[in-house]
Amino acid sequence: MFLRQFKYLTAVVEESHVGRAAQKCNVTQPSLSCGIKQLELEISVPIFLRGRGQRFCGLTPEGDRVAKWARNVIANCEAMRDEVAAMQKNLHGRLRMGAMPSMSPILPVLLQMVREQHPNVAMDVQFLGNDAMKTGLNNFTLDVALTYFDQAELGRRNTLKIYKENLSLLVPDVAEFKGREEITWREAAGVPLAMLRENAC
């Protein structure tokens, strides 16, 4: 059982196509298919639902579980390399980051700080909602999430508060809020609000 077999497996799942997965892994299609077949023999379960040609027909229930473990193994190996590189003060690799769209104004500042301190780190940034970022952290497709989480949602994740926002509520000139400098969330919920769609802010 080799790391490259796990990489072949995750590539097929991500591309939903054996040929494109082989190109992504820089190997021939027969080599990729052989590697996955060998993995199936080693763990004694079929991983893919097989169709004709290069058509991807999905994962078996066992294959879905194997794919999750494969992503975990790959993420741990990458984390090991990054940790060893950090010990040598030579961080490198790829940082996969998810961010809420509303963080667009602060994001360039944060990215520039990372680039200045770690010029050999490549960064992939995706604008995602809360649920997608939690999923990404859980299945190791994201390394970092820039978002607003309630404390109860954080669980055992490592967290760092990076800045504090002051929010303003724009309302008609009505007596209820006249002269007020602060209101509660409960009060704000009592007025008609123009909101972004769920998980978009």
N, C-alpha and C positions, 0 to 999 in steps of 0.2 A: 504494500500500500504506500503510494508516494504522493507528495504534495501536488505534483502536476496533475494527477488523476482528479483530485478535488477541484483544481482550477479548470480542467476540461469540463467537469460536471457543471460547475457554476456558470461557465461560459455558455453552455448549451441552454441552461435555464434562462439566462439573461437575454440571449439572442433568439431563442425559440426556433433555432435553425442550426443543423449540424455543420453545414458548410460555412456559415458566417462565424460560428463558434471556432472552427478550425482556423480561419483567418485571424480572428482575434487573438488566438493562442500562438500564432505563427507556426503552425504545424499542418501537415496534410490531413485531409479528412479521414483516411484509413488509420493514421496514427492516433487521432483523437478517438475514433470509434473503438480501436483496439484497447486504448487505455481505459475507457469506460467499461468495456466488456470485462477486462481483467479485474476492475474494481468490483463489478457485480459477482464475479466468480469468487473473489476473496471474501466478500461478506455474505455470499450465498442468497442474495435476493435480487430480483429484477428492479432496476431503477427507473427505466423509461417505458412508457407505453409505445410500442413500436408500430410505425406505419410504413407506407411505401416510400422509397426514395429518401430525400432529406427532410421530409415533413416531420415536424416536431408534434407529437401527439400527447404530450404531457408527462407527468410523473405518476408512478404508482404511489400508493400511500406510504410504502416503505421508502421509496425514492425521495418523496417529499421530506421525510425525516432525515435521510442521508444528506440531502442538499443543505438542510439547515446546519447539520453538523459540519459539513464541508466549509460553509461560510465561516463558521466559528473557528475551525482549525486555521483557515487562511488568515483570518483577522488576528488570531493569536500569534501566528508566525510573523506577520507584519509588525505587530506590536513588539515582539521580541527584538526584531531587527532595529526598530526605532529606538527602543530602550537602550540597546547596546550602543547604537550610534550616539544617543544623547550622553551616555557615559563618556564618550570620546569627544563630546562637545561638537558634534558634526551631524546635526539633525538633517535627515533627508527622507524622501518618500513622498507620499501623496496624502493630503489631508482632505477628507470628504466631509463637507460642512453643509448642514441644512440651516436655513434662516427664514424667519417670518418676513413677508413682503414689507411690513411696516418698519422693519429694521434697515431698510435701504439707506437712509441718511447716515447711519453710524457705521455701516458695514465697510465702506472704503477705508475708514480710519483704522478699524481693527485689522483688516487685511494688510494694510501698509505696515502696521506694527509687526505682524508676523513675518512679512517679507524682509524687513530690516534685520530682524533677529535671526531668521532662519532662511537665508536666500536659496537654499537647496531644496526647500519644501514646495512642492506643487500643490495648488489648492483647487479643488472642485467645489463650487458653490451651487446649491439648488434652493430655490424659493419653495417652501413647503408649508403645509399647515401643521398644527400641533400633533394630530393623530399620526400623520405620515412621518414626522420626526421621531415620535416615540417608537414607531415600528422600525424605523431605520436604526435607531440606537439598539433596539432589542435584537435585530437580526444581523447587526454588524455591517450594514451597508452605509452607515454614517459613523463618523468618529466624534463629531461635535454638533451640537444643536444650539442655535441662538434663538431663544424663544422666551415666552412668558409661561412659566409653570407654577401652579399652586404647590405649596410645600408637600401636600399629601400625594401629589402626582410624581414627585421626584424619586421616591423609593430610595434605592441604594446607589443611585448615580452620583458621581462626583460633580459638584456644582461650583460655580464661581459667579458672584454678582458683579457685573461689569459696568452698569450705570443705572441711574434712577431717572424716571421720566416724570414730568409734571404735565398732567392732562387738563385741558380746558373744555368746558361745556358751553357751547354757543346756543342761547335760547332767546326767544323774543323778549322785549322789555316788559316783563310782567312783574307784578308786585311780589310774587312768591319768592323770587330770587334777587330782588333789587337790593343792592348794597352788600350782598353776600360775597365773601372771598372764597369760601369753601362750602361744598355740599357733600352729602354721603352718596354712596353707590345706590342705596335704596331710594333716595330722592331722585337720582338721575334715572333710575329704571321706571319712575312714574311719569316721565314725559316721553312724547314720541321721539324716537331716536333714528337717525339715518345710520345704519350699520353696514359694514362689509359682511359678505357671506361668511358662514361658519368656517372656522379654521383659516381664514384668509388674512387675519390681522396679527 
